[in-house]
């Protein structure tokens, strides 16, 4: 009994004092909800295809242009050389025409040699020959296309036969003067479109010209074209390349 009363009079165990700043674990503020950004709008398929195709074409054009320039610098094309080796003038008569003005009757054959000094062949895709006297054209001859291989020659023959009105007073005076001197000066011109191939590239040059000034003896009266011999000339011609 005494022990029980002693136990009742004893004070309960003391609790450690609480820290004034302690209120439990910290409570974080609520975080805003995260939503991923929307994907960018997709372009139309046809538009993307056209853009890609355009880029490819631009790159191909740049590559071809660069390759052509490099080949041009490597090969350095030179102008062909041309010579009027021989000619036969069997008729070159100027007389009164039926409709007024003087009529020039002519028969002229010219052999022209074209020399290609380059390391590639040259193709004359189109060629025509013209005959001019004192600046006036009197004859025309369409020529067959021809090819000149590298470092080689090709020969073409231009034949002019017929008549043409020569109503220029200066040309008539020139004719009478040269007839008395014994020689006519005739200009034979070859106009052409040509091309040449270097590797897989073919380059085209249009409206090129070969011009040959011929000094031809006055033919005998009533000359025959078949009996008139070819006159050796060896005239160097001007080449527009």
C-alpha positions as CSV (number, residue, x, y, z in Angstrom):
1,X,0.0,0.0,0.0
2,X,2.8,2.3,0.9
3,X,4.5,1.5,-2.3
4,X,1.4,2.2,-4.3
5,X,0.9,5.6,-2.7
6,X,4.6,6.4,-3.3
7,X,4.2,5.6,-6.9
8,X,1.1,7.9,-7.1
9,X,2.9,10.8,-5.6
10,X,5.8,10.6,-8.1
11,X,5.7,13.2,-10.9
12,X,5.3,12.0,-14.5
13,X,8.4,11.9,-16.9
14,X,9.2,15.3,-18.4
15,X,8.9,15.6,-22.3
16,X,11.7,17.5,-24.1
17,X,10.6,21.0,-25.1
18,X,9.5,21.5,-28.8
19,X,11.5,23.9,-31.1
20,X,9.3,26.9,-31.9
21,X,10.4,26.7,-35.6
22,X,9.5,23.1,-36.1
23,X,6.1,22.5,-37.7
24,X,6.6,19.3,-39.6
25,X,7.9,18.6,-43.1
26,X,7.7,21.6,-45.6
27,X,4.8,21.6,-48.0
28,X,5.8,22.5,-51.5
29,X,3.6,24.8,-53.6
30,X,1.5,23.2,-56.3
31,X,3.4,22.9,-59.6
32,X,1.6,24.1,-62.8
33,X,0.6,21.4,-65.3
34,X,3.0,20.8,-68.2
35,X,1.6,20.5,-71.7
36,X,4.1,19.8,-74.6
37,X,4.0,22.4,-77.4
38,X,2.0,21.6,-80.4
39,X,4.0,20.2,-83.4
40,X,4.7,22.6,-86.3
41,X,2.3,22.5,-89.1
42,X,3.3,20.1,-91.9
43,X,3.9,21.5,-95.4
44,X,2.1,20.2,-98.3
45,X,3.7,17.2,-100.0
46,X,3.5,18.6,-103.5
47,X,5.2,21.8,-102.4
48,X,8.0,20.0,-100.7
49,X,8.5,17.8,-103.8
50,X,8.8,20.9,-106.0
51,X,11.3,22.6,-103.7
52,X,13.5,19.4,-103.6
53,X,13.3,19.1,-107.4
54,X,14.3,22.7,-107.9
55,X,17.3,22.3,-105.6
56,X,18.4,19.2,-107.5
57,X,18.1,21.0,-110.9
58,X,20.1,24.0,-109.6
59,X,22.9,21.7,-108.4
60,X,22.9,19.8,-111.7
61,X,23.1,23.1,-113.6
62,X,26.0,24.3,-111.5
63,X,27.8,21.0,-111.9
64,X,27.4,21.0,-115.7
65,X,28.5,24.6,-116.0
66,X,31.6,24.0,-113.9
67,X,32.4,20.9,-115.9
68,X,32.0,22.7,-119.2
69,X,34.2,25.6,-118.0
70,X,36.9,23.1,-116.9
71,X,36.8,21.3,-120.3
72,X,37.0,24.6,-122.1
73,X,40.0,25.7,-120.2
74,X,41.7,22.3,-120.6
75,X,41.1,21.9,-124.4
76,X,41.3,25.6,-125.4
77,X,39.4,25.3,-128.8
78,X,41.3,27.0,-131.7
79,X,39.6,28.5,-134.7
80,X,39.7,26.2,-137.8
81,X,41.8,27.3,-140.7
82,X,40.4,27.5,-144.3
83,X,42.0,27.8,-147.7
84,X,40.7,28.3,-151.2
85,X,43.0,25.8,-152.9
86,X,41.6,26.1,-156.5
87,X,38.9,27.7,-158.5
88,X,37.6,27.7,-162.1
89,X,35.8,30.7,-163.6
90,X,34.5,29.7,-167.0
91,X,32.0,32.5,-167.5
92,X,31.6,35.9,-166.0
93,X,29.8,38.1,-168.6
94,X,28.0,41.3,-167.9
95,X,25.4,42.5,-170.5
96,X,22.1,44.2,-170.9
97,X,19.2,42.4,-169.3
98,X,15.6,42.1,-170.6
99,X,14.0,44.0,-167.7
100,X,16.5,46.8,-167.5
101,X,19.8,46.8,-165.7
102,X,22.8,44.7,-166.5
103,X,22.7,40.9,-166.2
104,X,25.7,39.0,-164.9
105,X,26.0,35.4,-166.2
106,X,28.4,33.3,-164.3
107,X,29.9,29.8,-163.9
108,X,32.2,29.4,-160.9
109,X,33.5,26.4,-159.0
110,X,35.7,26.7,-155.8
111,X,37.4,24.1,-153.8
112,X,37.8,25.0,-150.1
113,X,39.8,23.1,-147.6
114,X,39.0,23.3,-143.9
115,X,41.7,22.4,-141.4
116,X,40.9,21.4,-137.8
117,X,43.8,22.0,-135.4
118,X,42.0,20.8,-132.3
119,X,42.0,17.5,-130.4
120,X,38.3,16.9,-131.1
121,X,36.2,16.7,-134.3
122,X,34.1,19.6,-135.6
123,X,30.7,18.9,-137.3
124,X,29.3,21.5,-139.7
125,X,25.6,20.8,-139.2
126,X,24.5,23.4,-141.7
127,X,26.5,25.2,-144.4
128,X,25.8,27.4,-147.4
129,X,28.1,29.1,-149.9
130,X,27.6,32.6,-151.3
131,X,29.4,34.4,-154.1
132,X,29.7,38.2,-154.0
133,X,31.0,40.7,-156.4
134,X,31.8,44.2,-155.2
135,X,29.6,43.6,-152.2
136,X,26.6,42.3,-154.1
137,X,25.6,38.7,-153.9
138,X,25.1,37.0,-157.2
139,X,25.4,33.2,-156.4
140,X,24.2,30.8,-153.8
141,X,24.9,27.1,-153.2
142,X,23.6,25.0,-150.3
143,X,26.3,22.6,-149.1
144,X,26.0,19.2,-147.5
145,X,26.8,18.9,-143.8
146,X,30.3,17.7,-143.3
147,X,32.6,16.6,-140.5
148,X,36.3,17.5,-139.9
149,X,38.1,15.0,-137.7
150,X,40.7,16.1,-135.1
151,X,44.0,17.3,-136.6
152,X,42.8,16.7,-140.1
153,X,41.3,18.4,-143.2
154,X,38.0,18.3,-145.1
155,X,37.3,19.6,-148.6
156,X,34.1,21.1,-149.8
157,X,33.2,22.3,-153.3
158,X,31.0,25.2,-154.0
159,X,29.5,25.6,-157.5
160,X,27.7,28.7,-158.7
161,X,25.9,28.7,-162.1
162,X,23.2,31.0,-163.4
163,X,22.6,34.7,-163.8
164,X,21.8,37.7,-161.6
165,X,20.9,41.3,-162.1
166,X,23.8,43.7,-161.3
167,X,22.2,47.1,-161.2
168,X,24.7,48.8,-158.9
169,X,26.6,51.5,-160.9
170,X,29.7,51.1,-158.7
171,X,29.7,47.3,-159.4
172,X,29.4,47.9,-163.1
173,X,32.3,50.3,-163.1
174,X,34.4,47.8,-161.1
175,X,33.5,45.1,-163.6
176,X,34.7,47.1,-166.5
177,X,37.9,48.2,-164.8
178,X,38.8,44.6,-163.6
179,X,37.9,43.2,-167.1
180,X,40.5,45.5,-168.6
181,X,43.1,44.5,-165.9
182,X,42.6,40.8,-166.6
183,X,41.4,39.7,-163.1
184,X,38.1,39.7,-161.2
185,X,38.1,39.8,-157.4
186,X,35.2,37.6,-156.2
187,X,34.4,37.0,-152.5
188,X,33.2,33.4,-151.7
189,X,31.7,33.1,-148.2
190,X,30.6,30.0,-146.3
191,X,28.0,30.5,-143.6
192,X,27.6,27.6,-141.2
193,X,26.3,26.3,-137.9
194,X,28.9,24.0,-136.3
195,X,29.2,21.9,-133.1
196,X,31.9,19.8,-131.4
197,X,31.8,17.2,-128.7
198,X,34.1,17.0,-125.8
199,X,33.6,13.9,-123.7
200,X,29.9,13.8,-123.1
201,X,29.3,17.5,-123.8
202,X,28.3,18.9,-127.2
203,X,28.8,22.7,-127.8
204,X,27.0,24.5,-130.6
205,X,28.2,27.6,-132.4
206,X,25.8,29.3,-134.9
207,X,26.3,31.7,-137.7
208,X,30.0,31.2,-138.2
209,X,31.6,32.4,-141.4
210,X,34.5,31.6,-143.7
211,X,35.4,34.4,-146.2
212,X,37.7,33.9,-149.1
213,X,38.7,36.7,-151.5
214,X,39.6,35.1,-154.9
215,X,41.7,36.7,-157.6
216,X,40.4,35.0,-160.8
217,X,41.6,35.4,-164.3
218,X,39.2,36.7,-166.9
219,X,37.8,33.7,-168.7
220,X,38.1,33.3,-172.5
221,X,35.1,34.4,-174.5
222,X,32.6,31.5,-174.9
223,X,34.5,29.5,-172.2
224,X,33.3,26.0,-171.5
225,X,32.9,25.0,-167.8
226,X,34.1,21.4,-168.5
227,X,37.2,22.6,-170.5
228,X,38.2,25.4,-168.1
229,X,41.1,24.2,-165.9
230,X,41.1,24.8,-162.1
231,X,43.4,27.6,-161.2
232,X,45.6,26.9,-158.2
233,X,45.1,29.6,-155.6
234,X,46.2,28.6,-152.1
235,X,44.3,31.6,-150.8
236,X,44.1,31.9,-147.0
237,X,40.6,32.6,-145.9
238,X,39.3,34.5,-142.9
239,X,37.5,32.4,-140.3
240,X,35.0,33.7,-137.8
241,X,35.0,31.3,-134.9
